[in-house]
């Protein structure tokens, strides 16, 4: 059990209230500290001054937002590399197939990143090391606690002890060398014979303390005192949403998300504005929608530290080719020249999934 320390020593008068056992939920001793009345309630704390949305402004128009079509030579080399990476694919279509025509399906990708800081509070305790808590000054509120912001747009966490919230408790623990045997309910007998579990004693030997009646307290580390304080947990997150504007190129979202494109536009500031004036109306609509969604999701419970808005143009080339008098199709996409080729015409039997 824990007793409050007053004037440097435990007050053991009959009027002194006993703290609950340490393993039970404890009352909040910090309710009189401004900013910590609801400590332990869970959830993030709202920032003191949520940012307001930025008024729409005209966005810049890229000077060059087209990518040159992929050459037949580059398309064939990408196809050969793709086939070589599949052990069950024959090289015939890649080596002997005749490319009949290519078609570009350039795809836009809009990305909005919102870098946020969240704060929550909880009661904490650790073994008391003998240093008196610093008193006499008002505790900073959760959002006034100083911390060092990590690199922008990177995930990180930090736990900080709040100044001027510490107090010391004395731990008084009572142990038992044994307890009632669970097999015979303390009678020492089972089916008219001595209980084999407790050898007829009716008591179980305590395995945690080896029947010594005490063990080192994990809470106070054997020091019989703990320091109780408020802890602020700070979490930095990078919240990312993408929007793809494609031209019916038959590639999946996961395939397009796996590659990079040509960066057409990027801006980083505390709050970005919708891309009004961008040449593609779908990008304009998506930019306006995502900015409003991020404002609604994060501004009330988080501090928005920075936003970054990017537009990429992902090159996609549809390649039609002929092999053994039949027509086939594959796609080359991304700066990495990845290939997607459904129904590849020359595979061995081991590729069949039973």
C-alpha positions in Angstrom: 0.0 0.0 0.0 1.1 3.6 -0.5 1.1 6.4 2.2 1.5 10.1 1.4 4.7 11.7 2.6 4.3 14.9 4.6 7.2 16.9 5.9 9.6 14.3 4.7 8.2 11.3 6.5 5.0 9.1 6.3 2.0 10.4 8.3 0.6 7.2 10.0 -2.2 8.8 12.0 -5.5 7.1 12.1 -7.0 9.8 10.0 -4.5 9.3 7.1 -6.4 7.8 4.1 -4.8 4.7 2.7 -4.1 4.6 -1.1 -5.5 1.7 -3.0 -3.2 -1.3 -3.9 -0.8 -0.4 -6.7 -2.3 -3.0 -9.0 -5.8 -1.3 -8.7 -6.8 1.8 -10.6 -5.7 4.8 -8.5 -7.5 8.1 -8.1 -6.2 11.0 -10.0 -4.0 13.1 -7.6 -3.5 15.8 -10.3 -7.1 17.0 -10.6 -6.2 20.4 -9.1 -3.5 21.0 -11.7 -4.9 23.2 -14.5 -4.8 21.3 -17.8 -4.8 17.9 -16.2 -8.3 17.5 -14.8 -9.2 14.7 -17.2 -5.9 12.8 -17.1 -6.2 9.1 -17.9 -9.4 9.6 -19.9 -7.8 8.4 -23.1 -7.7 10.0 -26.5 -5.7 13.0 -27.9 -5.9 16.5 -26.4 -7.1 19.2 -28.8 -4.5 21.8 -29.6 -5.1 25.3 -28.1 -5.6 27.1 -31.5 -6.6 24.8 -34.4 -5.5 26.1 -37.8 -8.1 27.5 -40.1 -8.4 26.5 -43.8 -6.4 28.6 -46.3 -8.5 30.4 -48.8 -8.2 29.0 -52.4 -5.6 30.6 -54.5 -4.6 30.0 -58.1 -2.0 27.2 -58.4 0.9 27.3 -60.9 0.6 25.6 -64.2 3.5 23.2 -65.1 5.6 24.3 -68.1 5.8 20.8 -69.4 3.3 18.2 -68.3 3.7 15.6 -71.0 6.2 12.8 -71.1 7.6 11.6 -74.5 6.3 8.3 -75.7 8.4 5.2 -74.9 10.6 4.0 -77.8 10.1 0.5 -79.2 13.7 -0.4 -78.2 13.1 0.6 -74.5 9.7 -1.2 -74.5 11.4 -4.4 -75.8 14.2 -4.2 -73.3 11.8 -3.8 -70.4 9.8 -6.8 -71.7 12.9 -8.9 -71.8 13.9 -8.0 -68.3 10.4 -8.8 -67.1 10.5 -12.3 -68.7 13.9 -13.1 -67.3 12.6 -12.4 -63.8 10.0 -15.2 -64.2 11.6 -18.6 -64.1 8.6 -20.2 -65.8 8.4 -17.8 -68.7 9.9 -18.7 -72.1 11.8 -16.0 -73.9 10.1 -16.5 -77.3 7.5 -13.7 -77.2 10.1 -11.2 -75.9 12.8 -12.1 -78.4 10.7 -12.9 -81.4 7.5 -10.9 -80.9 6.9 -8.1 -83.4 5.7 -4.8 -81.9 2.9 -3.5 -84.0 2.1 -0.2 -82.2 2.4 1.7 -78.9 0.0 4.0 -77.1 0.6 6.4 -74.2 -1.7 6.5 -71.2 -0.1 9.0 -68.9 -1.5 9.0 -65.4 -1.5 11.8 -62.8 -1.0 11.1 -59.1 -1.8 13.8 -56.5 -0.4 13.2 -53.0 -1.3 15.3 -49.9 0.8 14.8 -46.8 -0.2 16.4 -43.5 2.4 16.2 -40.7 0.7 16.3 -37.3 1.6 16.4 -33.7 -0.6 14.6 -31.1 -0.4 14.9 -27.3 -2.0 12.8 -24.6 -1.4 12.6 -20.8 -1.3 9.8 -18.3 -0.2 9.2 -14.7 3.2 7.5 -14.3 5.5 6.4 -11.5 9.0 5.2 -11.0 11.3 4.2 -8.1 12.1 7.3 -6.0 15.8 8.1 -6.2 15.9 10.5 -3.2 15.7 13.7 -5.1 13.0 16.0 -3.8 10.4 17.0 -6.3 10.7 20.6 -7.6 7.7 22.6 -6.3 6.4 26.1 -6.2 5.8 26.9 -9.9 2.6 26.2 -11.9 2.9 23.2 -14.2 2.9 23.9 -17.9 -0.2 22.7 -19.7 0.2 19.7 -22.0 0.7 21.8 -25.1 3.1 24.1 -23.3 5.5 21.3 -22.5 8.6 21.8 -24.6 9.8 19.2 -27.0 12.1 19.0 -30.0 10.2 18.4 -33.3 11.8 15.6 -35.4 12.5 15.9 -39.1 9.4 16.9 -41.0 7.2 14.2 -42.5 8.8 11.4 -40.4 7.1 9.3 -37.7 8.4 9.7 -34.1 7.3 9.5 -30.5 8.5 11.0 -27.2 7.5 10.7 -23.6 8.1 13.7 -21.3 7.8 14.1 -17.5 5.8 17.3 -16.9 7.7 19.7 -14.5 6.0 20.6 -11.2 3.7 17.6 -11.1 5.7 15.1 -9.0 4.9 13.7 -5.6 6.4 10.9 -3.5 4.5 7.9 -2.0 5.7 5.4 0.5 5.0 1.7 -0.4 4.0 -0.6 2.5 3.6 -4.2 1.2 2.3 -7.2 3.2 3.1 -10.7 2.0 2.1 -14.2 2.8 4.3 -17.3 2.8 1.4 -19.5 1.8 -2.2 -19.5 0.8 -5.1 -21.9 0.9 -4.6 -25.0 -1.2 -6.7 -24.8 -4.4 -7.1 -28.6 -4.6 -8.5 -29.3 -1.1 -9.8 -25.8 -0.3 -7.6 -25.7 2.8 -8.9 -28.9 4.4 -5.7 -30.9 3.8 -7.9 -33.9 2.7 -9.0 -35.1 -0.6 -11.2 -38.2 -0.9 -10.5 -39.1 2.8 -6.7 -39.0 2.1 -4.1 -36.4 2.6 -4.1 -34.0 -0.3 -1.2 -34.8 -2.6 -0.9 -31.2 -3.7 -0.2 -29.7 -0.3 0.9 -32.9 1.6 -2.0 -32.5 3.9 -1.1 -29.0 5.2 -4.1 -27.3 3.5 -1.8 -24.6 2.2 0.0 -23.8 -1.1 3.6 -22.8 -0.9 4.0 -19.3 -2.5 6.1 -19.8 -5.7 6.5 -16.0 -6.3 8.5 -15.4 -3.1 9.7 -19.0 -2.5 7.8 -19.1 0.8 9.8 -16.2 2.2 6.8 -13.9 2.6 8.3 -11.1 0.6 10.0 -10.3 -2.7 11.6 -7.3 -4.3 8.9 -4.8 -5.3 8.9 -4.2 -9.0 7.2 -0.8 -8.7 9.6 0.8 -6.2 12.6 -1.5 -7.0 12.9 -2.3 -3.2 13.3 1.4 -2.2 9.8 1.5 -0.6 9.1 4.9 -2.2 7.8 5.9 -5.7 7.8 9.1 -7.5 4.4 9.8 -9.1 4.1 12.4 -11.9 2.2 13.4 -15.1 3.7 12.1 -18.4 2.9 13.7 -21.7 3.2 11.4 -24.7 3.9 13.2 -28.0 3.4 11.5 -31.4 4.3 12.8 -34.8 2.6 11.3 -37.8 2.7 11.8 -41.5 -0.8 11.3 -42.8 -0.8 10.6 -46.6 -3.5 10.3 -49.2 -3.1 9.7 -52.9 -5.5 10.2 -55.8 -4.9 8.7 -59.2 -6.2 10.1 -62.4 -5.8 7.4 -65.1 -6.9 7.0 -68.7 -8.4 3.4 -68.7 -5.0 1.8 -69.0 -6.1 -1.4 -67.2 -3.4 -1.2 -64.6 -4.4 -1.7 -61.0 -4.0 1.0 -58.3 -1.5 -1.2 -56.5 0.7 -1.5 -59.6 0.6 2.3 -60.2 1.4 3.0 -56.5 4.5 0.8 -56.7 6.3 3.2 -59.2 7.5 6.7 -59.3 6.7 9.4 -61.9 7.9 12.7 -63.2 7.3 15.4 -60.6 5.3 18.2 -62.1 4.6 20.3 -59.0 5.4 20.3 -55.3 4.7 22.8 -52.5 5.4 22.6 -48.8 4.0 25.0 -46.2 1.9 25.0 -43.0 -1.3 24.8 -44.9 -1.4 24.2 -48.7 -4.1 25.6 -51.0 -6.2 23.7 -53.7 -4.6 23.6 -57.1 -7.1 25.9 -58.9 -5.7 26.5 -62.4 -4.0 23.1 -62.8 -4.7 21.8 -66.4 -6.5 18.6 -65.3 -9.9 19.3 -63.7 -9.8 15.9 -61.8 -6.6 16.9 -60.0 -8.2 20.3 -59.1 -11.3 18.6 -57.6 -9.2 16.0 -55.8 -6.9 18.6 -54.3 -9.8 20.6 -53.0 -11.5 17.5 -51.5 -8.4 16.1 -49.8 -7.4 19.4 -48.2 -10.9 19.7 -46.7 -10.8 16.1 -45.5 -7.4 16.5 -43.8 -8.6 19.7 -42.2 -11.7 17.9 -40.8 -9.7 14.8 -39.7 -6.7 16.3 -38.0 -7.1 19.9 -37.1 -9.4 19.4 -34.1 -7.3 16.7 -32.3 -3.8 17.4 -33.7 -1.5 20.3 -34.3 -0.8 20.6 -38.1 2.9 21.4 -38.4 3.3 21.2 -42.2 1.6 20.1 -45.3 3.1 18.9 -48.7 1.2 18.6 -51.9 2.8 16.9 -54.9 1.6 16.1 -58.5 3.4 13.4 -60.5 2.9 12.3 -64.1 3.4 8.5 -64.3 4.3 7.3 -67.8 2.3 4.4 -69.0 2.8 2.8 -72.4 0.5 0.1 -73.9 2.5 -2.2 -76.3 0.7 -4.3 -78.8 2.8 -7.2 -80.3 2.3 -10.2 -82.5 3.8 -13.6 -81.8 2.9 -16.8 -83.8 0.2 -15.0 -85.7 -1.7 -13.9 -82.5 -1.9 -10.5 -81.0 -0.9 -9.8 -77.3 -0.6 -6.8 -75.1 1.7 -5.7 -72.3 2.2 -2.4 -70.4 5.4 -0.5 -69.4 4.9 1.9 -66.6 6.6 4.2 -64.2 10.1 5.7 -64.2 11.3 2.2 -63.4 9.9 0.8 -66.6 8.0 -2.0 -64.8 6.0 -4.4 -67.0 2.5 -5.9 -66.6 1.7 -8.7 -69.0 -1.5 -10.7 -68.3 -1.9 -13.9 -70.3 1.8 -14.2 -71.2 1.7 -16.7 -74.1 4.6 -19.0 -73.3 4.7 -20.5 -69.7 5.7 -24.0 -68.6 3.4 -26.3 -66.7 4.9 -25.7 -63.3 3.3 -22.2 -63.4 -0.2 -23.8 -63.1 -1.6 -23.4 -59.6 -3.6 -26.5 -58.6 
